[in-house]
Amino acid sequence: MKRILIAGLLLLLVGCAGLQANRKFPTAPAEIMTDCPDLTLIDPKTDKLSVVVDVVTDNYTQYQYCQVKVGAWIKWYNTQKDIFESVK
Amino acid sequence: MWLISWLPDSLLHLVVMGTMLSGIVLYVLGIFISFVPPALPYKEPIKFFAIVLLVAGVYAYGSYDNEMSWRAKEADLKHQVEVSEQKAQVATVELANEIARSNQTIKDTQAKIKDTIKQQAAAIDATCKVPPVAISTLNDAARRSKK
């Protein structure tokens, strides 16, 4: 009888069980997980316009890579947010 | 309930139905016991015990139903999470491919421009000499100011 009473009390000593569904934080593509590098500087000893144009081209290219990176981050965030919010 | 959530569905169902059925059987037995005079003193206790069992069974059935609905919700949530994780992975791969394509386009364009600069270097340098102040100004503009 004592054991039954203990078992009964044990059953009453229960809390509410929450819903168990662990969610993993999504991983962003490795391509966008790096910082944008500093711009290339022109050699101060040069007086050639072709060298200047070359470096300026490098920097424009660098900007475009960063533009792609930032655009990708925005797209990634919005997509992942939509997917996250679709779970209800 | 936390403790009940550890028990398998079939066992819970068996216990709940067993309790209710025992109550019903005992109650019916309590009615028919009137026809057996030697067992007449046990009629009321049996009926009382039967009602207790029946009430407990009905209460447990309610809890069981509630538990089952929570289990169904949990299973649905887990399924949704699984689907969302797959979607997230697919979206990431698609984005990575898109980035790779964009980067390749930028790389190809830069290579073409660099070629043009190389070919036209003599023509570019022929008419203009860049003063040092222009270079230092451009470099200052390119340097990131850090606090």
Chai-1 contact restraints between the chains, C-beta under 6 A:
chainA,res_idxA,chainB,res_idxB,connection_type,confidence,min_distance_angstrom,max_distance_angstrom,comment,restraint_id
A,V14,B,M1,contact,1.0,0.0,6.0,A-B,restraint_1
A,V14,B,W2,contact,1.0,0.0,6.0,A-B,restraint_2
A,V14,B,L3,contact,1.0,0.0,6.0,A-B,restraint_3
A,G15,B,W2,contact,1.0,0.0,6.0,A-B,restraint_4
A,A17,B,W2,contact,1.0,0.0,6.0,A-B,restraint_5
A,A17,B,S5,contact,1.0,0.0,6.0,A-B,restraint_6
A,L19,B,E74,contact,1.0,0.0,6.0,A-B,restraint_7
A,L19,B,L77,contact,1.0,0.0,6.0,A-B,restraint_8
A,A21,B,L77,contact,1.0,0.0,6.0,A-B,restraint_9
A,A21,B,K78,contact,1.0,0.0,6.0,A-B,restraint_10
A,A21,B,V81,contact,1.0,0.0,6.0,A-B,restraint_11
A,R23,B,V81,contact,1.0,0.0,6.0,A-B,restraint_12
A,P26,B,A88,contact,1.0,0.0,6.0,A-B,restraint_13
A,P29,B,T92,contact,1.0,0.0,6.0,A-B,restraint_14
A,P29,B,L95,contact,1.0,0.0,6.0,A-B,restraint_15
A,P29,B,A96,contact,1.0,0.0,6.0,A-B,restraint_16
A,E31,B,A96,contact,1.0,0.0,6.0,A-B,restraint_17
A,E31,B,I99,contact,1.0,0.0,6.0,A-B,restraint_18
A,D38,B,R144,contact,1.0,0.0,6.0,A-B,restraint_19
A,L39,B,A142,contact,1.0,0.0,6.0,A-B,restraint_20
A,L41,B,N139,contact,1.0,0.0,6.0,A-B,restraint_21
A,L41,B,A142,contact,1.0,0.0,6.0,A-B,restraint_22
A,I42,B,I135,contact,1.0,0.0,6.0,A-B,restraint_23
A,I42,B,L138,contact,1.0,0.0,6.0,A-B,restraint_24
A,I42,B,N139,contact,1.0,0.0,6.0,A-B,restraint_25
A,P44,B,I135,contact,1.0,0.0,6.0,A-B,restraint_26
A,D47,B,K129,contact,1.0,0.0,6.0,A-B,restraint_27
A,D47,B,V130,contact,1.0,0.0,6.0,A-B,restraint_28
A,K48,B,D125,contact,1.0,0.0,6.0,A-B,restraint_29
A,L49,B,I124,contact,1.0,0.0,6.0,A-B,restraint_30
A,L49,B,D125,contact,1.0,0.0,6.0,A-B,restraint_31
A,L49,B,C128,contact,1.0,0.0,6.0,A-B,restraint_32
A,L49,B,V130,contact,1.0,0.0,6.0,A-B,restraint_33
A,S50,B,I117,contact,1.0,0.0,6.0,A-B,restraint_34
A,S50,B,A121,contact,1.0,0.0,6.0,A-B,restraint_35
A,S50,B,I124,contact,1.0,0.0,6.0,A-B,restraint_36
A,S50,B,D125,contact,1.0,0.0,6.0,A-B,restraint_37
A,V52,B,V130,contact,1.0,0.0,6.0,A-B,restraint_38
A,V53,B,I117,contact,1.0,0.0,6.0,A-B,restraint_39
A,D54,B,I117,contact,1.0,0.0,6.0,A-B,restraint_40
A,T57,B,I113,contact,1.0,0.0,6.0,A-B,restraint_41
A,T61,B,Q110,contact,1.0,0.0,6.0,A-B,restraint_42
A,Q64,B,I106,contact,1.0,0.0,6.0,A-B,restraint_43
A,V68,B,S102,contact,1.0,0.0,6.0,A-B,restraint_44
A,A72,B,L95,contact,1.0,0.0,6.0,A-B,restraint_45
A,A72,B,I99,contact,1.0,0.0,6.0,A-B,restraint_46
A,W76,B,L95,contact,1.0,0.0,6.0,A-B,restraint_47
A,T79,B,A91,contact,1.0,0.0,6.0,A-B,restraint_48
A,Q80,B,A88,contact,1.0,0.0,6.0,A-B,restraint_49
A,I83,B,S84,contact,1.0,0.0,6.0,A-B,restraint_50
A,I83,B,K87,contact,1.0,0.0,6.0,A-B,restraint_51
A,I83,B,A88,contact,1.0,0.0,6.0,A-B,restraint_52
A,V87,B,Q80,contact,1.0,0.0,6.0,A-B,restraint_53
A,V87,B,V81,contact,1.0,0.0,6.0,A-B,restraint_54
A,V87,B,S84,contact,1.0,0.0,6.0,A-B,restraint_55
